[in-house]
Amino acid sequence: MEKRTIKTRLVGKEDVFKILALGESVQMPVLLLGEPGVGKTQALLDYAASKYNFNKDLVREKTFVIELDEGTRTSEIKGRVNMQALLEDKKYEIDAPIADAEFVLINEVDKGTSGVRNTLLSVMREKALFYGDTIKKCKWTTFAGSCNVIPEDELENPFWDRFVLTQKVERVGSDVMKNICDKHNAVQTVELTIPNKEDIKNAQYDKKLFNKFIDLVYPDVSDRTIYALVEIIKAVKLIYNYDDKEALLNICGLVAPNHAAALSSKLETKRENNVSSLIQQLPSVLSSGNSGYSTVFIRQIVTELNELGKMNSYKTRATDLKSQLLNIISNNSLVEQSFVSSLNFEF
């Protein structure tokens, strides 16, 4: 496995770098969704730079970035005839920068015409450009598209299914942004593990949990995505250092986010079950009128919640359980509001 260090001025984009690493490892296109200005393009450039030891000339040579609009022509993807070779050497050659690039980013991919998208499909799927009887192979190791959102009227368009891996790129919070302003131009590092094909082939996964996942998401994902999931779960475990449950929850967020809550419930750990059970018992404990015992009981729930919330893949579930807890105690006249305010949630 390759160890790679990303040097970046972006903050809070570790998940973007990891999804790019996942796309590179399994050789699948990645779709980055997010508002303009959240760092999608810069993240790819920083990721590419790490591959070439931050050599700017090599990064320019090996990276292809284009922003599509309604006027983008197919030739801007397929390339153009090299007129010098044609006139001087009588050779018919096509200059296609996208074919020679190892890192490709198609910004505003939703704006492309049908012709541009069809050309992109061959680049994404066959890793090739077709010129009649001539085929030019593409060398990309990382292919990403970006847009704000997938247009609602295109959700059924099979084009989007080619992006098996879809990552939402969020803005960082205002508190983080204040720190960025205080440390303007500060460079930070992100350490990544990039598994190769042999690493992924030799990795293990829990087939029982995996089958539960397939049963859940099957109605809403294509066969193409399902075929890819074994390779994806192995790579996710290696890149993110996750166990099987954490890996499946992560993958669900990438390929079928609407099922994340249901999957979390299906894969619920003993700790989750314990916290949920304690919260269900809380109304009875409060109705007993024993304030001392109620206080101890609530603090026990908070302790268990904090342990659960420390696991990245369970933060959403822990947040849901926290909301349930606060809803019960905040609306109970037997619980002092000063006590509620004193509870320390660490996630």
RODO-2510 file (C-alpha; in nm, 4 decimals, decimal comma):
residues 347
     n   res          X          Y          Z
     1     m     0,0000     0,0000     0,0000
     2     e     0,1212     0,3464    -0,0848
     3     k     0,1464     0,6107     0,1850
     4     r     0,0760     0,9549     0,0444
     5     t     0,0942     1,2953     0,2112
     6     i    -0,1370     1,5718     0,0892
     7     k    -0,0192     1,9275     0,1503
     8     t    -0,3095     2,1694     0,1346
     9     r    -0,4402     2,5052     0,2521
    10     l    -0,7928     2,3643     0,2478
    11     v    -0,9469     2,2889     0,5862
    12     g    -1,2014     2,0194     0,6618
    13     k    -1,1633     1,8393     0,3281
    14     e    -1,0193     1,5089     0,4533
    15     d    -1,3283     1,3227     0,3296
    16     v    -1,2802     1,4661    -0,0202
    17     f    -0,9205     1,3444    -0,0319
    18     k    -1,0301     1,0026     0,0918
    19     i    -1,3033     0,9674    -0,1697
    20     l    -1,0481     1,0586    -0,4378
    21     a    -0,8167     0,7928    -0,2946
    22     l    -1,1039     0,5446    -0,3070
    23     g    -1,1782     0,6343    -0,6691
    24     e    -0,8112     0,5892    -0,7576
    25     s    -0,7854     0,2564    -0,5766
    26     v    -1,0907     0,0974    -0,7389
    27     q    -1,0537     0,2905    -1,0684
    28     m    -1,4081     0,4293    -1,0577
    29     p    -1,5312     0,7820    -1,1341
    30     v    -1,6184     1,0067    -0,8398
    31     l    -1,8912     1,2723    -0,8330
    32     l    -1,8347     1,5705    -0,6018
    33     l    -2,1538     1,7592    -0,5171
    34     g    -2,1356     2,1035    -0,3615
    35     e    -2,1754     2,4769    -0,3989
    36     p    -1,9175     2,6797    -0,5919
    37     g    -1,6205     2,7811    -0,3801
    38     v    -1,6125     2,4828    -0,1408
    39     g    -1,2748     2,3624    -0,2734
    40     k    -1,3657     2,0815    -0,5162
    41     t    -1,1176     2,1825    -0,7861
    42     q    -0,8401     2,2744    -0,5451
    43     a    -0,8820     1,9445    -0,3623
    44     l    -0,8160     1,7510    -0,6842
    45     l    -0,5148     1,9695    -0,7691
    46     d    -0,3695     1,9218    -0,4197
    47     y    -0,4340     1,5486    -0,4470
    48     a    -0,2589     1,5347    -0,7853
    49     a     0,0341     1,7415    -0,6583
    50     s     0,1025     1,4850    -0,3864
    51     k     0,1504     1,2175    -0,6520
    52     y     0,4274     1,4157    -0,8244
    53     n     0,6090     1,5425    -0,5186
    54     f     0,4482     1,8858    -0,5641
    55     n     0,6214     1,9450    -0,8995
    56     k     0,4008     2,2144    -1,0574
    57     d     0,5114     2,1384    -1,4133
    58     l     0,4221     1,7712    -1,3758
    59     v     0,0894     1,8579    -1,2160
    60     r     0,0025     2,0800    -1,5135
    61     e     0,1108     1,8079    -1,7553
    62     k    -0,0764     1,5246    -1,5838
    63     t    -0,3985     1,7051    -1,4878
    64     f    -0,6967     1,7840    -1,7125
    65     v    -0,9595     2,0259    -1,5790
    66     i    -1,2488     2,1646    -1,7811
    67     e    -1,5629     2,3568    -1,6907
    68     l    -1,8592     2,2611    -1,9055
    69     d    -2,1372     2,4872    -2,0239
    70     e    -2,4012     2,4708    -2,2948
    71     g    -2,1441     2,5864    -2,5515
    72     t    -1,8780     2,3245    -2,4752
    73     r    -1,8025     2,1235    -2,7894
    74     t    -1,7266     1,7543    -2,8110
    75     s    -1,3879     1,8408    -2,9636
    76     e    -1,2836     1,9953    -2,6314
    77     i    -1,3034     1,6446    -2,4866
    78     k    -1,2072     1,4314    -2,7874
    79     g    -0,9255     1,6636    -2,8958
    80     r    -0,8229     1,8033    -3,2339
    81     v    -0,6142     1,6980    -3,5310
    82     n    -0,2456     1,7815    -3,4953
    83     m    -0,2085     2,0007    -3,8034
    84     q     0,1713     2,0128    -3,7852
    85     a     0,1954     1,6339    -3,7979
    86     l    -0,0604     1,6236    -4,0788
    87     l     0,1023     1,8905    -4,2947
    88     e     0,4694     1,8149    -4,2317
    89     d     0,4752     1,4402    -4,1667
    90     k     0,1535     1,3385    -4,3431
    91     k     0,0424     1,1701    -4,0199
    92     y    -0,3111     1,1841    -3,8889
    93     e    -0,2747     1,2353    -3,5143
    94     i    -0,5211     1,3550    -3,2534
    95     d    -0,4073     1,5728    -2,9656
    96     a    -0,6364     1,4819    -2,6754
    97     p    -0,5056     1,6162    -2,3435
    98     i    -0,7748     1,4274    -2,1492
    99     a    -0,6388     1,0955    -2,2782
   100     d    -0,2875     1,1629    -2,1462
   101     a    -0,3989     1,3031    -1,8106
   102     e    -0,3781     1,0918    -1,4972
   103     f    -0,6058     1,3243    -1,2982
   104     v    -0,9281     1,4435    -1,4621
   105     l    -1,1873     1,6860    -1,3251
   106     i    -1,5005     1,7793    -1,5195
   107     n    -1,6565     2,0809    -1,3477
   108     e    -2,0289     2,1571    -1,3934
   109     v    -2,0698     1,8136    -1,5491
   110     d    -2,4472     1,8608    -1,5496
   111     k    -2,4103     2,1408    -1,8061
   112     g    -2,2658     1,9181    -2,0791
   113     t    -2,4615     1,8497    -2,3970
   114     s    -2,5663     1,4949    -2,4879
   115     g    -2,2721     1,4713    -2,7285
   116     v    -2,0210     1,5805    -2,4643
   117     r    -2,1693     1,3385    -2,2106
   118     n    -2,1559     1,0487    -2,4568
   119     t    -1,7872     1,1194    -2,5110
   120     l    -1,7324     1,1386    -2,1351
   121     l    -1,9074     0,8029    -2,0930
   122     s    -1,6471     0,6329    -2,3103
   123     v    -1,3698     0,8015    -2,1103
   124     m    -1,5300     0,6947    -1,7820
   125     r    -1,6388     0,3456    -1,8806
   126     e    -1,3962     0,2124    -2,1429
   127     k    -1,1144     0,4561    -2,0585
   128     a    -1,0871     0,5266    -2,4287
   129     l    -1,1720     0,7779    -2,6999
   130     f    -1,3129     0,6450    -3,0252
   131     y    -1,2385     0,7988    -3,3663
   132     g    -1,4023     0,5694    -3,6197
   133     d    -1,1714     0,2698    -3,6420
   134     t    -0,9092     0,4372    -3,4239
   135     i    -0,9063     0,4034    -3,0457
   136     k    -0,7005     0,6216    -2,8143
   137     k    -0,6595     0,4806    -2,4631
   138     c    -0,7006     0,7081    -2,1620
   139     k    -0,4519     0,7010    -1,8757
   140     w    -0,6576     0,8444    -1,5913
   141     t    -0,6106     0,7020    -1,2457
   142     t    -0,8477     0,9528    -1,0828
   143     f    -1,1600     1,0775    -1,2604
   144     a    -1,3967     1,3207    -1,0908
   145     g    -1,6986     1,5171    -1,1995
   146     s    -1,8495     1,8032    -1,0039
   147     c    -2,1718     2,0026    -0,9921
   148     n    -2,3948     2,1739    -0,7379
   149     v    -2,6640     1,9048    -0,7361
   150     i    -2,7947     1,6403    -0,9740
   151     p    -3,0921     1,8071    -1,1472
   152     e    -3,4200     1,6519    -1,0310
   153     d    -3,5373     1,5932    -1,3867
   154     e    -3,2226     1,3885    -1,4524
   155     l    -3,2244     1,1586    -1,1508
   156     e    -3,3218     0,8632    -1,3711
   157     n    -3,0650     0,9470    -1,6381
   158     p    -2,8212     0,6509    -1,6584
   159     f    -2,5336     0,8959    -1,7062
   160     w    -2,5240     0,9650    -1,3305
   161     d    -2,5086     0,5947    -1,2503
   162     r    -2,1587     0,5891    -1,3983
   163     f    -2,0517     0,7837    -1,0924
   164     v    -2,0720     0,4931    -0,8488
   165     l    -1,9053     0,7040    -0,5779
   166     t    -2,0819     1,0302    -0,4884
   167     q    -1,9528     1,2625    -0,2162
   168     k    -2,1238     1,5749    -0,0831
   169     v    -1,8660     1,8514    -0,0266
   170     e    -1,9898     2,0698     0,2574
   171     r    -1,8866     2,4202     0,3568
   172     v    -1,6852     2,4331     0,6766
   173     g    -1,8518     2,5897     0,9800
   174     s    -1,8146     2,9553     1,0759
   175     d    -1,5942     2,8710     1,3769
   176     v    -1,3544     2,6796     1,1520
   177     m    -1,3607     2,9649     0,9013
   178     k    -1,2593     3,2107     1,1759
   179     n    -0,9581     2,9929     1,2539
   180     i    -0,8684     2,9827     0,8859
   181     c    -0,8663     3,3621     0,8776
   182     d    -0,6409     3,3690     1,1841
   183     k    -0,3978     3,1267     1,0175
   184     h    -0,4129     3,2604     0,6640
   185     n    -0,2156     3,0521     0,4106
   186     a    -0,1219     2,7924     0,6736
   187     v    -0,0373     2,4609     0,5080
   188     q    -0,1579     2,1424     0,6719
   189     t    -0,0996     1,7786     0,5845
   190     v    -0,3385     1,4895     0,5345
   191     e    -0,1969     1,1376     0,5465
   192     l    -0,3574     0,8812     0,3146
   193     t    -0,3227     0,5101     0,2493
   194     i    -0,3703     0,4123    -0,1172
   195     p    -0,4212     0,0354    -0,1597
   196     n    -0,3363    -0,1308    -0,4894
   197     k    -0,5302    -0,4081    -0,6662
   198     e    -0,3422    -0,6825    -0,4825
   199     d    -0,4092    -0,5206    -0,1440
   200     i    -0,7799    -0,5017    -0,2238
   201     k    -0,7908    -0,8572    -0,3565
   202     n    -0,6383    -0,9917    -0,0342
   203     a    -0,8576    -0,7874     0,2016
   204     q    -1,1378    -0,9618     0,3909
   205     y    -1,4946    -0,8560     0,4629
   206     d    -1,7930    -0,9862     0,6625
   207     k    -2,0229    -1,1511     0,4064
   208     k    -2,3225    -1,1710     0,6421
   209     l    -2,3203    -0,7982     0,7093
   210     f    -2,2534    -0,7299     0,3429
   211     n    -2,5568    -0,9377     0,2404
   212     k    -2,7761    -0,7398     0,4820
   213     f    -2,6535    -0,4256     0,3112
   214     i    -2,7342    -0,5620    -0,0362
   215     d    -3,0858    -0,6611     0,0725
   216     l    -3,1464    -0,3075     0,1963
   217     v    -3,0110    -0,1034    -0,0958
   218     y    -3,0953    -0,3440    -0,3807
   219     p    -3,4189    -0,1662    -0,4877
   220     d    -3,2454     0,1697    -0,5306
   221     v    -2,9056     0,0913    -0,6862
   222     s    -2,8146    -0,0524    -1,0234
   223     d    -2,6604    -0,3906    -1,0905
   224     r    -2,3474    -0,2055    -1,2026
   225     t    -2,3114    -0,0549    -0,8562
   226     i    -2,3815    -0,3848    -0,6794
   227     y    -2,1124    -0,5618    -0,8828
   228     a    -1,8630    -0,3009    -0,7643
   229     l    -1,9508    -0,3123    -0,3941
   230     v    -1,7233    -0,5989    -0,2859
   231     e    -1,4182    -0,4182    -0,4211
   232     i    -1,5398    -0,0900    -0,2694
   233     i    -1,5931    -0,2260     0,0833
   234     k    -1,2460    -0,3798     0,0851
   235     a    -1,0891    -0,0531    -0,0302
   236     v    -1,2890     0,1550     0,2193
   237     k    -1,1720    -0,0638     0,5081
   238     l    -0,8100    -0,0095     0,4038
   239     i    -0,8286     0,3638     0,3247
   240     y    -1,0490     0,4744     0,6153
   241     n    -0,9239     0,2108     0,8627
   242     y    -1,2852     0,1105     0,9301
   243     d    -1,4352    -0,2138     1,0527
   244     d    -1,7084    -0,3772     0,8426
   245     k    -1,9977    -0,1900     1,0031
   246     e    -1,8285     0,1479     0,9727
   247     a    -1,7297     0,0693     0,6119
   248     l    -2,0841    -0,0286     0,5130
   249     l    -2,2297     0,2854     0,6699
   250     n    -1,9743     0,4938     0,4825
   251     i    -2,0524     0,3195     0,1532
   252     c    -2,4249     0,3614     0,2093
   253     g    -2,3681     0,7362     0,2325
   254     l    -2,1906     0,7235    -0,1051
   255     v    -2,4242     0,5005    -0,3070
   256     a    -2,7624     0,5063    -0,1269
   257     p    -2,7734     0,7895     0,1320
   258     n    -3,1509     0,7597     0,1775
   259     h    -3,0966     0,4204     0,3429
   260     a    -2,8294     0,5311     0,5916
   261     a    -3,0635     0,5466     0,8923
   262     a    -3,2216     0,2093     0,8139
   263     l    -2,8798     0,0495     0,7682
   264     s    -2,7577     0,1951     1,0955
   265     s    -3,0529     0,0295     1,2665
   266     k    -2,9886    -0,3042     1,0944
   267     l    -2,6217    -0,3014     1,1910
   268     e    -2,6818    -0,1590     1,5356
   269     t    -2,4082    -0,2477     1,7823
   270     k    -2,4565    -0,3560     2,1423
   271     r    -2,3586    -0,0057     2,2544
   272     e    -2,6259     0,1475     2,0297
   273     n    -2,8834    -0,0993     2,1574
   274     n    -2,7797    -0,0185     2,5136
   275     v    -2,8117     0,3589     2,4684
   276     s    -3,1447     0,3224     2,2893
   277     s    -3,2737     0,0937     2,5651
   278     l    -3,1631     0,3352     2,8396
   279     i    -3,3399     0,6246     2,6685
   280     q    -3,6581     0,4194     2,6413
   281     q    -3,6399     0,3472     3,0146
   282     l    -3,5800     0,7121     3,1062
   283     p    -3,9469     0,8270     3,1270
   284     s    -4,0163     0,5532     3,3848
   285     v    -3,7058     0,6487     3,5831
   286     l    -3,8111     1,0164     3,5864
   287     s    -4,1672     0,9337     3,6913
   288     s    -4,0314     0,7541     4,0012
   289     g    -3,9566     1,0958     4,1519
   290     n    -3,6081     0,9906     4,2696
   291     s    -3,4064     1,2907     4,1489
   292     g    -3,0723     1,1519     4,2640
   293     y    -3,1158     0,8258     4,0733
   294     s    -3,2520     1,0132     3,7695
   295     t    -2,9413     1,2332     3,7621
   296     v    -2,7074     0,9328     3,7744
   297     f    -2,9142     0,7522     3,5102
   298     i    -2,9032     1,0482     3,2682
   299     r    -2,5280     1,0935     3,3131
   300     q    -2,4813     0,7242     3,2344
   301     i    -2,6693     0,7743     2,9065
   302     v    -2,4506     1,0747     2,8211
   303     t    -2,1345     0,8734     2,8880
   304     e    -2,2535     0,5939     2,6591
   305     l    -2,3557     0,8474     2,3923
   306     n    -2,0135     1,0120     2,3984
   307     e    -1,8433     0,6763     2,3443
   308     l    -2,0737     0,6075     2,0508
   309     g    -2,0250     0,9541     1,9032
   310     k    -1,6465     0,9117     1,8929
   311     m    -1,6886     0,6588     1,6111
   312     n    -1,7087     0,8548     1,2851
   313     s    -1,9632     0,6283     1,1197
   314     y    -2,1971     0,6397     1,4194
   315     k    -2,2042     1,0149     1,4741
   316     t    -2,5344     1,0479     1,2895
   317     r    -2,6927     0,7753     1,5003
   318     a    -2,5457     0,9249     1,8200
   319     t    -2,6852     1,2660     1,7229
   320     d    -3,0313     1,1139     1,6722
   321     l    -3,0180     0,9459     2,0131
   322     k    -2,8950     1,2700     2,1711
   323     s    -3,1979     1,4504     2,0276
   324     q    -3,4278     1,1847     2,1732
   325     l    -3,2626     1,2247     2,5142
   326     l    -3,2836     1,6050     2,5142
   327     n    -3,6445     1,5981     2,3990
   328     i    -3,7380     1,3822     2,6995
   329     i    -3,5493     1,5712     2,9690
   330     s    -3,6040     1,9247     2,8345
   331     n    -3,9803     1,8782     2,8427
   332     n    -3,9889     1,7186     3,1866
   333     s    -4,0710     1,9510     3,4761
   334     l    -3,8823     1,7242     3,7183
   335     v    -3,5506     1,7974     3,5486
   336     e    -3,3832     2,1302     3,6238
   337     q    -3,2837     2,3190     3,3072
   338     s    -2,9528     2,4086     3,4696
   339     f    -2,8800     2,0351     3,4891
   340     v    -2,9671     1,9897     3,1208
   341     s    -2,7296     2,2746     3,0315
   342     s    -2,4514     2,1150     3,2340
   343     l    -2,4513     1,7924     3,0324
   344     n    -2,1291     1,7574     2,8357
   345     f    -2,1682     1,6035     2,4895
   346     e    -1,8311     1,5377     2,3264
   347     f    -1,9322     1,4835     1,9629
***
